Amino acid sequence: MTRGERHGFFEAMNLNNVAIHQGPAIVSLNKWLEQVGISTITGWRWRKAGWLKTVNICGRVYLTQEAISEFLNRAKAGEFAVKHKVPNKGNGQMARGCP
């Protein structure tokens, strides 16, 4: 992944507009996901993968500013980047399991 591709990724996620070390000490995970334009399902996957470190307060999930900063720094460094896999066209046969 090139530097330009990573830049486009952050533009698409609105991460350039997210302030680091500003705002409240904690923010609701759902509110932060909404601000950056990410679905709740993707947020759940990122939590499960350990990319987002959350805090559970009375059954509600929050992010600390420290956790947000850590995630953004790791993402900008390309730590989560993987090569995009383009499917092969194959040899004209239909998908497996189809006659």
C-alpha angles and dihedrals in degrees: 000000000000127000090252092054091052089050090054090049091058092046090053092049094046088234091138088067095051111101117226117217092003131104128028122350090244133022131192111262091228092051092050092047089051091050093053095040099245124138121244089242091058089047090053090050091050090051091048091050090051094244093120118046109208136187122222113216115179092334095311124111121233139173123220120221087245091057091048091049092048092050093048093047092049092047093048090050088057095244093141096042119120130178113266110246115218113200118242118248089227124209098298096278122128122253119286114281093029120105 
